[in-house]
């Protein structure tokens, strides 16, 4: 049975998904972490509020069942989340 295809509001298929493994990315890309929002005073999530590796895996599997074919793990370079190689 082929995977379902999920469409965005413009009718485009959702094929790619980015999952950030931390909210403390050190890149500060303008499209996801602009300085005017994520400046020195921004309060990041406490570690216990981040998705667990099990939750990330569950989310990824659900996305694949909806037609996602590419998943990218993001969160800085090098990735800032301890033991991320276990998730990968």
Buried (B, 14 or more C-beta within 10 A) or exposed (E): EEEEEBEEEEEEEBEEBEBBBBBBBEEEEEEEBEEEEBEEEEEEEEEEEBBEBEEBEEBBEEBBEEBBEEBEBBBBEEBBBEEBEEBE
